C-alpha cells in the first residue's frame, strides 16, 4: 500500500513564485512577465488569499522564493509577503529559507530585510561571467553587477551563497566555460547549481533554433563542458549531490531535496506547482487568470496511482547522485521491494554500466549521469 506523505500534520515545503522580471531571458519558459511591476501590490493580495485556502497552521519545513525575480520586491514588499505567510502557516520550525535574486536588482536594504526575516540562503542567477554570452542569453546584467551583488551579500554576512551557472550556450566555448568556472570559484560560494541549456518550445531560443538561427556548441562540446565542470568542482571540494547541484559539506539545498523524495510541497503564485496529500496540481500561468481566482487547485489535481508513485519515487530518487534510490525507503513508502516492483530493470541498467547497485541503494554511474533520461525511462511503464 502506497504511503501518502502530506496529511494535515505533515510539514511541507513552501514555494512562492514571484513572476516579475525586468527582462525576459531568451531561454526562459517560466511564468514571468516584464514591465508589470505596477501589479506587485495586487500580486501580494492574491498570494495572501491563496495561502488562506490551506489549513491554518500548516507546518512549513522549507521556504523558497523563486521566479521570476523575487529581488524586484522592495524591502517593505518582502516584509509584507513573509508576514502574510507567517500569519497563516506555521513557520516556527523552518529548516531553510531561500531567496532567489538576479544581479542589478535588490540592494543593501533588501538583503538586510531578508536576513531579518530569516532567509539564510541566497541564490544568484549568474549564468555566465562572459559579457557576450550574457547578451546572447538576453540577461540584463554584466560582470560588474555580479561582483557588486556578491560583494554586498558577503558584507551583509549571508549564511549561504549559491550561484547559478549555465553551459552549452550560443557562442560558448570550452575555454569560455572554464573561465566562468574560474570566476565562480574565486567567489567561494557554498553552493552551485549548474544547468545545460534546454531549448523550450515557447521561448525565443526555441523559435530561433527551429528557424536555424541559433549557433549552439554541439553535443560533443556540451558533453565536454559537463564533464569539465564536474571535474573542476569536485577538485575544488564540492560534492555533486544531485545531477545539477554541487555543495560544500553542510550546504545542500534542502528545499529542492523534497522534490526528489516525493515529500509534500505547496506552491503559491502564478504557474506554481504543488504536490500535497498525494495530488499534483498547478496554478494558471497568466496574471489575470491567477488574480481572478487565487485559490489552491487541489480539487482538480491529479491523484497519483500506486504505479505512478512507484515510478516517480524511483526515477526522482536516482537524481540524487550520492544517496541514489534507497531500497528501504522505497519499500516503506510503496509496500513493495524495488526488485518486485521493477523486475529485471536494475540488473539491465547495471549491465549497461548506467547504475551501480548494492543491498541498500541504486546510484547512477558517471555514464548514467549523462544518459539519465534513458535510465529514468527504464522505470516507466
C-alpha positions as CSV (number, residue, x, y, z in Angstrom):
1,X,0.0,0.0,0.0
2,X,1.4,3.4,-1.0
3,X,2.1,5.7,1.9
4,X,0.9,9.2,1.0
5,X,3.1,11.9,2.5
6,X,1.0,15.0,3.0
7,X,-1.8,14.7,5.6
8,X,-2.7,17.8,7.6
9,X,0.0,17.2,10.2
10,X,2.9,16.6,7.7
11,X,5.3,19.6,7.3
12,X,5.6,20.8,3.7
13,X,8.0,22.7,1.6
14,X,6.5,26.1,0.6
15,X,7.4,27.6,-2.8
16,X,6.3,31.2,-3.7
17,X,6.6,32.2,-7.3
18,X,7.3,35.9,-7.9
19,X,6.6,36.3,-11.6
20,X,8.1,39.8,-12.2
21,X,11.3,40.4,-14.2
22,X,12.9,43.5,-15.7
23,X,13.5,41.5,-18.9
24,X,12.6,38.0,-20.1
25,X,15.6,35.9,-20.9
26,X,15.7,34.2,-24.3
27,X,15.8,30.7,-22.8
28,X,13.2,31.2,-20.0
29,X,9.9,29.2,-20.1
30,X,8.7,30.1,-16.5
31,X,5.6,32.2,-15.8
32,X,7.5,35.5,-15.9
33,X,6.4,39.0,-17.0
34,X,8.4,42.2,-17.7
35,X,7.0,45.7,-17.3
36,X,4.3,44.6,-14.8
37,X,5.8,45.9,-11.5
38,X,2.7,48.0,-11.1
39,X,0.9,44.7,-10.4
40,X,3.0,43.8,-7.4
41,X,0.5,45.1,-4.8
42,X,-2.3,43.1,-6.4
43,X,0.0,40.1,-6.6
44,X,0.7,40.2,-2.9
45,X,-3.0,40.4,-2.1
46,X,-3.6,37.3,-4.3
47,X,-0.9,35.3,-2.7
48,X,-2.4,36.1,0.7
49,X,-5.8,34.9,-0.5
50,X,-4.3,31.7,-1.9
51,X,-2.4,31.0,1.3
52,X,-5.7,31.1,3.2
53,X,-7.0,28.3,1.1
54,X,-4.8,25.9,3.0
55,X,-5.3,24.7,6.6
56,X,-4.3,27.4,9.2
57,X,-1.2,26.4,11.0
58,X,0.1,24.0,8.2
59,X,3.7,23.4,9.2
60,X,6.4,24.5,6.8
61,X,9.8,22.9,6.6
62,X,11.4,25.0,3.9
63,X,10.6,28.3,2.2
64,X,11.7,29.2,-1.3
65,X,11.0,32.5,-3.0
66,X,11.7,31.9,-6.7
67,X,10.8,33.4,-10.0
68,X,10.9,35.4,-12.0
69,X,12.9,37.8,-9.9
70,X,12.0,38.0,-6.2
71,X,14.6,40.7,-5.7
72,X,12.5,43.1,-7.7
73,X,10.4,43.4,-4.5
74,X,11.2,46.3,-2.2
75,X,12.2,45.6,1.4
76,X,8.7,46.6,2.6
77,X,7.0,44.3,0.0
78,X,9.2,41.4,1.0
79,X,8.3,42.0,4.6
80,X,4.6,42.1,3.8
81,X,4.8,38.8,1.8
82,X,6.6,36.9,4.5
83,X,4.4,38.4,7.3
84,X,1.3,37.2,5.4
85,X,2.8,33.7,5.2
86,X,3.6,33.7,8.9
87,X,0.1,34.8,9.8
88,X,-1.4,31.7,8.2
89,X,1.3,29.0,8.1
90,X,3.5,27.7,10.9
91,X,7.0,28.8,10.0
92,X,8.4,28.3,13.5
93,X,10.4,25.3,12.6
94,X,11.9,26.3,9.3
95,X,14.9,24.3,8.3
96,X,15.9,26.7,5.4
97,X,14.6,29.8,3.7
98,X,15.9,30.7,0.2
99,X,15.7,33.9,-1.8
100,X,16.4,33.9,-5.5
101,X,17.9,37.1,-6.9
102,X,19.4,38.5,-10.1
103,X,22.3,41.0,-10.3
104,X,21.2,44.6,-10.9
105,X,18.2,44.1,-8.6
106,X,17.8,44.4,-4.8
107,X,20.4,46.1,-2.7
108,X,21.5,46.6,0.9
109,X,18.1,47.4,2.3
110,X,16.6,44.3,0.7
111,X,19.4,41.9,1.9
112,X,19.2,43.3,5.4
113,X,15.4,42.9,5.5
114,X,15.7,39.3,4.1
115,X,18.2,38.4,6.8
116,X,16.0,39.9,9.5
117,X,13.1,37.8,8.1
118,X,15.1,34.6,8.5
119,X,16.4,34.0,5.0
120,X,19.6,32.0,5.2
121,X,20.3,31.0,1.6
122,X,20.7,33.5,-1.3
123,X,20.7,32.1,-4.8
124,X,22.2,34.4,-7.5
125,X,21.3,34.0,-11.2
126,X,24.8,34.5,-12.6
127,X,24.7,32.1,-15.6
128,X,28.0,33.3,-17.1
129,X,30.9,35.6,-16.5
130,X,31.3,36.4,-20.2
131,X,29.6,39.6,-21.3
132,X,28.9,38.4,-24.9
133,X,27.4,35.2,-23.7
134,X,25.2,37.1,-21.2
135,X,24.0,39.4,-24.0
136,X,23.1,36.4,-26.2
137,X,21.1,35.0,-23.3
138,X,19.1,38.2,-23.0
139,X,20.4,38.9,-19.5
140,X,20.2,42.5,-18.3
141,X,23.3,42.3,-16.0
142,X,27.0,42.4,-16.6
143,X,30.1,41.0,-14.7
144,X,30.4,44.2,-12.6
145,X,26.8,43.7,-11.5
146,X,27.6,40.1,-10.4
147,X,30.7,41.1,-8.4
148,X,29.0,44.1,-6.8
149,X,25.9,42.0,-5.8
150,X,28.0,39.1,-4.4
151,X,30.2,41.6,-2.6
152,X,27.2,43.2,-1.0
153,X,25.8,39.9,0.1
154,X,29.1,38.9,1.6
155,X,29.4,42.2,3.5
156,X,25.8,41.5,4.8
157,X,27.2,38.2,6.1
158,X,24.6,36.0,4.4
159,X,24.9,32.4,5.8
160,X,25.0,30.6,2.4
161,X,25.6,31.9,-1.2
162,X,24.6,29.8,-4.2
163,X,25.4,30.7,-7.8
164,X,23.5,29.5,-10.9
165,X,25.7,28.7,-14.0
166,X,24.7,27.5,-17.5
167,X,26.7,25.8,-20.3
168,X,26.0,24.6,-23.8
169,X,25.1,28.2,-24.7
170,X,25.2,30.0,-28.0
171,X,28.7,31.2,-28.8
172,X,30.2,29.5,-25.7
173,X,33.4,27.5,-26.0
174,X,35.1,25.2,-23.5
175,X,37.7,28.0,-22.8
176,X,34.9,30.5,-22.0
177,X,33.2,28.0,-19.8
178,X,36.4,27.2,-18.0
179,X,36.9,31.0,-17.4
180,X,33.3,31.2,-16.0
181,X,34.1,28.3,-13.6
182,X,37.3,30.1,-12.5
183,X,35.4,33.3,-11.8
184,X,32.7,31.5,-9.9
185,X,35.2,29.6,-7.7
186,X,37.0,32.8,-6.9
187,X,33.8,34.0,-5.2
188,X,33.9,30.9,-2.9
189,X,30.2,30.1,-2.9
190,X,28.8,27.5,-0.6
191,X,26.7,26.0,-3.4
192,X,26.5,26.0,-7.2
193,X,23.6,25.0,-9.4
194,X,24.8,24.0,-12.9
195,X,22.5,23.6,-15.9
196,X,22.9,22.6,-19.5
197,X,20.8,24.6,-21.9
198,X,17.4,23.2,-22.5
199,X,15.5,24.5,-25.6
200,X,11.9,25.1,-24.6
201,X,9.4,25.5,-27.5
202,X,7.7,28.7,-26.3
203,X,11.0,30.6,-25.8
204,X,12.9,32.9,-28.2
205,X,15.7,30.3,-28.2
206,X,13.2,27.6,-29.2
207,X,11.9,29.7,-32.1
208,X,15.4,30.7,-33.3
209,X,16.5,27.1,-33.1
210,X,13.6,25.9,-35.3
211,X,14.5,28.7,-37.8
212,X,18.1,27.6,-37.8
213,X,19.3,30.9,-36.3
214,X,20.8,29.6,-33.0
215,X,24.6,28.7,-33.1
216,X,24.9,26.1,-30.4
217,X,28.2,24.4,-29.4
218,X,27.1,20.9,-30.5
219,X,26.5,17.7,-28.5
220,X,30.2,16.7,-28.1
221,X,31.2,20.1,-26.9
222,X,28.3,20.3,-24.5
223,X,29.2,16.9,-23.0
224,X,32.8,18.1,-22.7
225,X,31.6,21.2,-20.8
226,X,29.5,19.0,-18.5
227,X,32.4,16.6,-17.7
228,X,34.7,19.6,-17.2
229,X,32.6,21.3,-14.6
230,X,32.1,18.1,-12.6
231,X,35.9,17.6,-12.5
232,X,36.6,21.2,-11.6
233,X,34.1,21.5,-8.9
234,X,34.9,18.1,-7.4
235,X,38.6,19.0,-7.3
236,X,37.6,22.3,-5.6
237,X,35.9,20.4,-2.7
238,X,32.3,20.4,-3.8
239,X,30.1,17.3,-3.6
240,X,27.8,16.6,-6.5
241,X,24.7,15.5,-4.5
242,X,22.2,15.9,-7.3
243,X,22.6,15.9,-11.1
244,X,22.9,19.7,-11.4
245,X,23.7,20.6,-7.8
246,X,27.1,21.0,-6.1
247,X,27.7,21.9,-2.4
248,X,30.3,22.3,0.2
249,X,29.7,19.8,3.1
250,X,26.7,21.0,5.1
251,X,25.3,23.3,2.4
252,X,23.0,21.2,0.4
253,X,19.7,22.8,-0.7
254,X,17.1,21.2,1.5
255,X,14.0,22.6,-0.3
256,X,14.9,21.0,-3.7
257,X,15.6,17.7,-1.9
258,X,11.9,17.4,-1.2
259,X,11.2,17.1,-4.9
260,X,13.5,14.1,-5.3
261,X,11.9,12.2,-2.4
262,X,8.3,12.9,-3.3
263,X,7.7,14.7,0.0
264,X,4.9,17.2,0.0
265,X,5.3,20.8,-1.2
266,X,2.8,23.7,-1.7
267,X,3.3,26.3,-4.4
268,X,1.8,29.8,-4.3
269,X,1.7,32.3,-7.2
270,X,1.1,32.2,-11.0
271,X,2.3,28.9,-12.5
272,X,3.3,27.4,-9.2
273,X,3.2,23.6,-8.8
274,X,2.1,21.6,-5.8
275,X,2.2,18.0,-4.6
276,X,0.1,17.7,-1.4
277,X,-1.9,14.9,0.0
278,X,-1.0,12.7,-2.9
279,X,-2.3,15.1,-5.5
280,X,-0.3,17.1,-8.1
281,X,-1.8,20.4,-9.3
282,X,-0.7,23.8,-10.6
283,X,-1.9,27.4,-10.8
284,X,-2.7,29.2,-14.0
285,X,0.3,31.0,-15.5
286,X,-1.4,34.2,-16.6
287,X,-1.5,37.1,-14.1
288,X,-5.1,38.0,-15.0
289,X,-6.4,34.5,-14.5
290,X,-4.5,34.0,-11.3
291,X,-5.7,37.3,-9.9
292,X,-9.3,36.5,-10.7
293,X,-9.4,33.3,-8.6
294,X,-6.2,32.8,-6.4
295,X,-7.2,29.5,-4.7
296,X,-5.5,26.2,-4.4
297,X,-6.4,24.0,-7.4
298,X,-6.3,20.9,-5.2
299,X,-9.8,19.6,-6.2
300,X,-8.8,19.4,-9.9
301,X,-5.4,17.9,-9.2
302,X,-4.2,14.5,-10.4
303,X,-4.1,11.8,-7.7
304,X,-1.1,9.6,-8.4
305,X,-1.9,5.9,-8.8
306,X,0.2,3.4,-6.8
307,X,2.1,2.6,-10.0
308,X,2.8,6.2,-10.8
309,X,4.0,6.8,-7.3
310,X,6.5,3.9,-7.5
311,X,7.8,5.1,-10.9
312,X,8.3,8.7,-9.8
313,X,9.8,7.7,-6.5
314,X,12.3,5.5,-8.4
315,X,13.5,7.9,-11.1
316,X,13.4,11.1,-8.9
317,X,15.4,9.3,-6.3
318,X,18.0,8.5,-8.9
319,X,18.6,12.2,-9.5
320,X,20.4,12.1,-6.1
321,X,23.9,11.2,-7.2
322,X,25.2,10.2,-3.7
323,X,22.2,8.5,-1.9
324,X,20.5,7.5,-5.1
325,X,17.4,5.4,-5.0
326,X,17.3,3.9,-1.5
327,X,15.7,0.5,-1.3
328,X,14.3,0.5,2.3
329,X,12.6,3.9,1.9
330,X,11.1,2.7,-1.3
331,X,9.7,-0.4,0.4
332,X,8.4,1.6,3.3
333,X,6.7,4.1,1.0
334,X,5.3,1.7,-1.5
335,X,4.9,-1.6,0.3
336,X,7.0,-3.5,-2.3
337,X,10.6,-4.4,-2.6
338,X,12.3,-2.5,-5.5
339,X,13.1,-5.7,-7.3
340,X,9.5,-6.8,-7.2
341,X,8.2,-3.5,-8.4
342,X,10.6,-3.4,-11.3
343,X,11.7,-7.0,-12.1
344,X,14.9,-7.1,-14.1
345,X,15.2,-3.3,-14.6
346,X,18.1,-2.7,-12.2
347,X,20.0,-5.7,-13.5
348,X,19.8,-4.5,-17.1
349,X,20.9,-1.0,-16.1
350,X,23.9,-2.4,-14.2
351,X,24.9,-4.5,-17.2
352,X,24.8,-1.3,-19.4
353,X,27.0,0.5,-16.8
354,X,24.3,3.1,-16.2
355,X,23.8,2.4,-12.5
356,X,25.6,0.5,-9.7
357,X,23.6,-1.3,-7.1
358,X,24.1,-2.9,-3.7
359,X,21.8,-4.1,-0.9
360,X,20.9,-0.6,0.2
361,X,20.7,1.6,-2.9
362,X,20.9,2.1,-6.7
363,X,23.1,5.0,-7.9
364,X,23.9,6.4,-11.3
365,X,27.3,5.8,-12.7
366,X,29.2,8.7,-14.4
367,X,27.9,7.3,-17.7
368,X,24.4,7.1,-16.3
369,X,24.5,10.7,-15.2
370,X,24.9,11.8,-18.8
371,X,22.3,9.3,-20.0
372,X,20.0,9.9,-17.1
373,X,16.8,10.2,-19.2
374,X,17.5,6.7,-20.6
375,X,17.8,5.4,-17.1
376,X,14.6,7.2,-15.9
377,X,12.6,5.8,-18.9
378,X,13.5,2.3,-17.8
379,X,11.3,2.7,-14.7
380,X,8.3,3.9,-16.7
381,X,5.6,1.5,-17.8
